[in-house]
Amino acid sequence: MPTLNWIGKEAVVNHHLQVPFHLLKDVPDLSCGDPGSGNLVV
């Protein structure tokens, strides 16, 4: 199967390993609508 290869591809493919993970936190003062409705705008 053909694949695309380019200079710097490995850095792009592995970029997600270098980005720190941050858990999103609820800020009730900035919220609107029914809590726990499942809707979320980030």
C-alpha distance matrix in Angstrom:
0.0 3.8 6.6 10.2 12.8 16.5 19.8 20.9 17.7 18.8 22.1 20.8 18.5 21.5 24.2 25.0 26.2 28.9 30.3 33.3 33.4 36.5 37.7 39.0 42.7 44.7 47.5 50.0 52.0 49.0 48.1 49.0 48.8 49.1 48.0 45.4 44.3 40.6 40.2 39.2 38.9 37.6
3.8 0.0 3.8 7.0 9.6 13.2 16.7 18.2 15.2 16.9 20.1 18.7 17.0 20.3 22.7 24.0 25.4 27.8 29.1 32.3 32.8 35.8 37.4 38.5 42.3 44.4 46.9 49.5 51.2 48.2 47.5 48.5 48.5 49.0 48.1 45.7 44.5 40.8 40.2 38.8 38.1 36.7
6.6 3.8 0.0 3.8 6.4 10.1 13.5 14.7 11.5 13.3 16.4 14.9 13.3 16.7 19.0 20.5 21.9 24.1 25.5 28.8 29.5 32.5 34.2 35.4 39.2 41.4 43.8 46.7 48.3 45.2 44.7 45.9 46.2 46.8 45.7 43.4 42.4 38.7 37.9 36.4 35.5 33.9
10.2 7.0 3.8 0.0 3.8 6.8 10.5 11.8 9.0 11.6 14.3 12.7 12.0 15.5 17.3 19.2 21.0 22.6 23.9 27.4 28.4 31.3 33.3 34.4 38.2 40.4 42.5 45.5 46.8 43.7 43.4 44.7 45.2 46.1 45.1 43.0 42.1 38.4 37.3 35.4 34.2 32.4
12.8 9.6 6.4 3.8 0.0 3.8 7.1 8.8 6.6 9.2 11.9 11.2 11.0 14.1 16.0 18.5 19.8 21.1 22.8 26.4 27.9 30.9 33.3 34.6 38.3 40.8 42.9 46.0 47.3 44.2 44.3 45.8 46.6 47.5 46.3 44.3 43.6 39.9 38.8 36.7 35.4 33.2
16.5 13.2 10.1 6.8 3.8 0.0 3.8 6.1 5.5 8.8 10.5 10.1 11.2 14.0 15.1 18.1 19.5 20.1 21.8 25.6 27.4 30.3 33.0 34.2 37.8 40.4 42.2 45.4 46.4 43.3 43.7 45.3 46.4 47.6 46.3 44.6 44.0 40.4 39.1 36.7 35.0 32.6
19.8 16.7 13.5 10.5 7.1 3.8 0.0 3.8 5.6 8.1 9.1 9.9 11.7 13.6 14.4 17.9 18.9 18.8 20.9 24.6 26.9 29.8 32.8 34.1 37.7 40.4 42.1 45.5 46.3 43.4 44.0 45.9 47.3 48.5 47.1 45.6 45.2 41.6 40.2 37.6 35.8 33.1
20.9 18.2 14.7 11.8 8.8 6.1 3.8 0.0 3.8 5.5 5.5 6.7 8.9 10.3 10.8 14.4 15.3 15.1 17.1 20.8 23.2 26.2 29.2 30.7 34.2 37.1 38.7 42.2 43.1 40.3 41.0 43.0 44.5 45.6 44.0 42.5 42.4 38.8 37.5 34.7 33.0 30.1
17.7 15.2 11.5 9.0 6.6 5.5 5.6 3.8 0.0 3.8 5.4 5.1 6.1 8.6 9.8 12.9 14.1 14.8 16.6 20.3 22.2 25.2 27.9 29.4 33.1 35.8 37.7 41.1 42.2 39.4 39.7 41.7 42.8 43.8 42.2 40.5 40.2 36.6 35.4 32.9 31.5 28.8
18.8 16.9 13.3 11.6 9.2 8.8 8.1 5.5 3.8 0.0 3.8 5.4 5.1 6.0 8.3 11.2 11.5 12.5 15.0 18.4 20.3 23.7 26.5 28.4 32.0 35.0 37.1 40.5 41.9 39.3 39.6 41.8 42.9 43.6 41.8 39.9 40.0 36.3 35.5 32.9 31.8 29.0
22.1 20.1 16.4 14.3 11.9 10.5 9.1 5.5 5.4 3.8 0.0 3.8 5.6 5.3 5.8 9.4 9.8 9.8 12.1 15.7 18.1 21.2 24.3 26.1 29.6 32.7 34.5 38.0 39.1 36.6 37.2 39.5 41.0 41.9 40.0 38.4 38.6 35.0 34.0 31.2 29.8 26.7
20.8 18.7 14.9 12.7 11.2 10.1 9.9 6.7 5.1 5.4 3.8 0.0 3.8 5.5 5.2 8.2 10.1 10.5 11.8 15.5 17.3 20.2 23.0 24.4 28.0 30.8 32.7 36.0 37.2 34.4 34.9 36.9 38.2 39.2 37.5 35.9 35.8 32.2 31.1 28.3 26.9 24.1
18.5 17.0 13.3 12.0 11.0 11.2 11.7 8.9 6.1 5.1 5.6 3.8 0.0 3.8 5.8 7.5 9.0 10.8 12.3 15.7 16.9 20.1 22.5 24.2 27.9 30.7 33.0 36.2 37.7 35.1 35.2 37.2 38.1 38.8 37.0 35.1 35.0 31.3 30.5 28.1 27.1 24.5
21.5 20.3 16.7 15.5 14.1 14.0 13.6 10.3 8.6 6.0 5.3 5.5 3.8 0.0 3.8 5.6 5.7 7.5 9.7 12.9 14.5 18.0 20.6 22.7 26.4 29.4 31.7 35.1 36.7 34.3 34.6 36.9 38.0 38.5 36.4 34.5 34.9 31.2 30.7 28.1 27.2 24.4
24.2 22.7 19.0 17.3 16.0 15.1 14.4 10.8 9.8 8.3 5.8 5.2 5.8 3.8 0.0 3.8 5.3 5.5 6.9 10.5 12.5 15.6 18.5 20.3 23.9 27.0 29.0 32.4 33.7 31.3 31.8 34.2 35.7 36.4 34.4 32.8 33.2 29.7 28.8 25.9 24.7 21.6
25.0 24.0 20.5 19.2 18.5 18.1 17.9 14.4 12.9 11.2 9.4 8.2 7.5 5.6 3.8 0.0 3.8 5.4 5.4 8.4 9.4 12.7 15.3 17.2 20.8 23.9 26.2 29.6 31.2 28.8 29.1 31.5 32.8 33.3 31.1 29.4 29.9 26.3 25.7 22.9 22.2 19.2
26.2 25.4 21.9 21.0 19.8 19.5 18.9 15.3 14.1 11.5 9.8 10.1 9.0 5.7 5.3 3.8 0.0 3.8 5.8 7.9 9.4 13.1 15.9 18.5 21.9 25.2 27.6 31.0 32.8 30.8 31.1 33.8 35.1 35.3 32.9 31.1 32.0 28.4 28.2 25.4 25.0 21.9
28.9 27.8 24.1 22.6 21.1 20.1 18.8 15.1 14.8 12.5 9.8 10.5 10.8 7.5 5.5 5.4 3.8 0.0 3.8 6.3 9.3 12.6 15.9 18.3 21.5 25.0 26.9 30.5 31.9 30.0 30.8 33.6 35.3 35.8 33.4 32.0 33.0 29.6 29.1 26.0 25.1 21.7
30.3 29.1 25.5 23.9 22.8 21.8 20.9 17.1 16.6 15.0 12.1 11.8 12.3 9.7 6.9 5.4 5.8 3.8 0.0 3.8 6.5 9.3 12.8 14.8 18.1 21.4 23.2 26.9 28.2 26.2 27.0 29.8 31.6 32.3 29.9 28.6 29.6 26.4 25.6 22.4 21.4 17.9
33.3 32.3 28.8 27.4 26.4 25.6 24.6 20.8 20.3 18.4 15.7 15.5 15.7 12.9 10.5 8.4 7.9 6.3 3.8 0.0 3.8 6.5 10.0 12.6 15.5 19.1 21.0 24.6 26.1 24.5 25.3 28.4 30.3 30.7 28.0 26.8 28.2 25.2 24.8 21.6 21.0 17.5
33.4 32.8 29.5 28.4 27.9 27.4 26.9 23.2 22.2 20.3 18.1 17.3 16.9 14.5 12.5 9.4 9.4 9.3 6.5 3.8 0.0 3.8 6.7 9.6 12.7 16.2 18.6 22.1 23.9 22.4 22.8 25.8 27.4 27.5 24.7 23.3 24.8 21.8 21.7 18.7 18.6 15.4
36.5 35.8 32.5 31.3 30.9 30.3 29.8 26.2 25.2 23.7 21.2 20.2 20.1 18.0 15.6 12.7 13.1 12.6 9.3 6.5 3.8 0.0 3.8 6.3 9.1 12.7 14.9 18.4 20.2 18.9 19.5 22.6 24.4 24.6 21.7 20.8 22.5 19.7 19.6 16.4 16.3 13.2
37.7 37.4 34.2 33.3 33.3 33.0 32.8 29.2 27.9 26.5 24.3 23.0 22.5 20.6 18.5 15.3 15.9 15.9 12.8 10.0 6.7 3.8 0.0 3.8 6.4 9.9 12.7 15.9 18.2 17.1 17.1 20.2 21.7 21.5 18.4 17.3 19.3 16.7 17.0 14.1 14.8 12.3
39.0 38.5 35.4 34.4 34.6 34.2 34.1 30.7 29.4 28.4 26.1 24.4 24.2 22.7 20.3 17.2 18.5 18.3 14.8 12.6 9.6 6.3 3.8 0.0 3.8 6.8 9.5 12.7 14.9 13.5 13.5 16.6 18.2 18.3 15.5 14.8 16.6 14.2 14.0 10.9 11.5 9.2
42.7 42.3 39.2 38.2 38.3 37.8 37.7 34.2 33.1 32.0 29.6 28.0 27.9 26.4 23.9 20.8 21.9 21.5 18.1 15.5 12.7 9.1 6.4 3.8 0.0 3.8 6.4 9.5 12.0 11.4 11.5 14.9 16.7 16.7 13.6 13.5 15.9 14.3 14.3 11.6 12.4 10.8
44.7 44.4 41.4 40.4 40.8 40.4 40.4 37.1 35.8 35.0 32.7 30.8 30.7 29.4 27.0 23.9 25.2 25.0 21.4 19.1 16.2 12.7 9.9 6.8 3.8 0.0 3.8 6.1 9.0 8.6 8.0 11.4 13.2 13.2 10.1 10.8 13.1 12.3 12.2 10.0 11.2 10.6
47.5 46.9 43.8 42.5 42.9 42.2 42.1 38.7 37.7 37.1 34.5 32.7 33.0 31.7 29.0 26.2 27.6 26.9 23.2 21.0 18.6 14.9 12.7 9.5 6.4 3.8 0.0 3.8 5.6 5.6 6.4 10.2 12.8 13.5 11.1 12.9 14.9 14.8 14.0 11.7 12.1 11.5
50.0 49.5 46.7 45.5 46.0 45.4 45.5 42.2 41.1 40.5 38.0 36.0 36.2 35.1 32.4 29.6 31.0 30.5 26.9 24.6 22.1 18.4 15.9 12.7 9.5 6.1 3.8 0.0 3.8 5.4 5.0 8.1 10.5 11.0 8.8 11.4 13.6 14.4 13.8 12.4 13.3 13.8
52.0 51.2 48.3 46.8 47.3 46.4 46.3 43.1 42.2 41.9 39.1 37.2 37.7 36.7 33.7 31.2 32.8 31.9 28.2 26.1 23.9 20.2 18.2 14.9 12.0 9.0 5.6 3.8 0.0 3.8 5.6 8.4 11.7 13.1 11.8 14.8 16.4 17.3 16.1 14.5 14.5 14.8
49.0 48.2 45.2 43.7 44.2 43.3 43.4 40.3 39.4 39.3 36.6 34.4 35.1 34.3 31.3 28.8 30.8 30.0 26.2 24.5 22.4 18.9 17.1 13.5 11.4 8.6 5.6 5.4 3.8 0.0 3.8 6.8 10.4 12.6 11.7 14.4 15.3 15.7 13.8 11.8 11.1 11.5
48.1 47.5 44.7 43.4 44.3 43.7 44.0 41.0 39.7 39.6 37.2 34.9 35.2 34.6 31.8 29.1 31.1 30.8 27.0 25.3 22.8 19.5 17.1 13.5 11.5 8.0 6.4 5.0 5.6 3.8 0.0 3.8 6.9 8.9 8.2 10.9 11.6 12.4 10.7 9.4 9.7 11.2
49.0 48.5 45.9 44.7 45.8 45.3 45.9 43.0 41.7 41.8 39.5 36.9 37.2 36.9 34.2 31.5 33.8 33.6 29.8 28.4 25.8 22.6 20.2 16.6 14.9 11.4 10.2 8.1 8.4 6.8 3.8 0.0 3.8 6.8 7.9 10.9 10.5 12.1 10.1 10.0 10.5 12.9
48.8 48.5 46.2 45.2 46.6 46.4 47.3 44.5 42.8 42.9 41.0 38.2 38.1 38.0 35.7 32.8 35.1 35.3 31.6 30.3 27.4 24.4 21.7 18.2 16.7 13.2 12.8 10.5 11.7 10.4 6.9 3.8 0.0 3.8 6.4 9.1 7.9 10.3 8.8 10.1 11.5 14.6
49.1 49.0 46.8 46.1 47.5 47.6 48.5 45.6 43.8 43.6 41.9 39.2 38.8 38.5 36.4 33.3 35.3 35.8 32.3 30.7 27.5 24.6 21.5 18.3 16.7 13.2 13.5 11.0 13.1 12.6 8.9 6.8 3.8 0.0 3.8 6.3 5.6 8.9 8.9 10.9 13.3 16.3
48.0 48.1 45.7 45.1 46.3 46.3 47.1 44.0 42.2 41.8 40.0 37.5 37.0 36.4 34.4 31.1 32.9 33.4 29.9 28.0 24.7 21.7 18.4 15.5 13.6 10.1 11.1 8.8 11.8 11.7 8.2 7.9 6.4 3.8 0.0 3.8 5.5 8.0 8.9 10.2 13.0 15.3
45.4 45.7 43.4 43.0 44.3 44.6 45.6 42.5 40.5 39.9 38.4 35.9 35.1 34.5 32.8 29.4 31.1 32.0 28.6 26.8 23.3 20.8 17.3 14.8 13.5 10.8 12.9 11.4 14.8 14.4 10.9 10.9 9.1 6.3 3.8 0.0 3.8 5.4 7.8 9.6 13.1 15.2
44.3 44.5 42.4 42.1 43.6 44.0 45.2 42.4 40.2 40.0 38.6 35.8 35.0 34.9 33.2 29.9 32.0 33.0 29.6 28.2 24.8 22.5 19.3 16.6 15.9 13.1 14.9 13.6 16.4 15.3 11.6 10.5 7.9 5.6 5.5 3.8 0.0 3.8 5.6 8.7 12.1 14.9
40.6 40.8 38.7 38.4 39.9 40.4 41.6 38.8 36.6 36.3 35.0 32.2 31.3 31.2 29.7 26.3 28.4 29.6 26.4 25.2 21.8 19.7 16.7 14.2 14.3 12.3 14.8 14.4 17.3 15.7 12.4 12.1 10.3 8.9 8.0 5.4 3.8 0.0 3.8 6.5 10.2 12.7
40.2 40.2 37.9 37.3 38.8 39.1 40.2 37.5 35.4 35.5 34.0 31.1 30.5 30.7 28.8 25.7 28.2 29.1 25.6 24.8 21.7 19.6 17.0 14.0 14.3 12.2 14.0 13.8 16.1 13.8 10.7 10.1 8.8 8.9 8.9 7.8 5.6 3.8 0.0 3.8 7.0 10.1
39.2 38.8 36.4 35.4 36.7 36.7 37.6 34.7 32.9 32.9 31.2 28.3 28.1 28.1 25.9 22.9 25.4 26.0 22.4 21.6 18.7 16.4 14.1 10.9 11.6 10.0 11.7 12.4 14.5 11.8 9.4 10.0 10.1 10.9 10.2 9.6 8.7 6.5 3.8 0.0 3.8 6.4
38.9 38.1 35.5 34.2 35.4 35.0 35.8 33.0 31.5 31.8 29.8 26.9 27.1 27.2 24.7 22.2 25.0 25.1 21.4 21.0 18.6 16.3 14.8 11.5 12.4 11.2 12.1 13.3 14.5 11.1 9.7 10.5 11.5 13.3 13.0 13.1 12.1 10.2 7.0 3.8 0.0 3.8
37.6 36.7 33.9 32.4 33.2 32.6 33.1 30.1 28.8 29.0 26.7 24.1 24.5 24.4 21.6 19.2 21.9 21.7 17.9 17.5 15.4 13.2 12.3 9.2 10.8 10.6 11.5 13.8 14.8 11.5 11.2 12.9 14.6 16.3 15.3 15.2 14.9 12.7 10.1 6.4 3.8 0.0
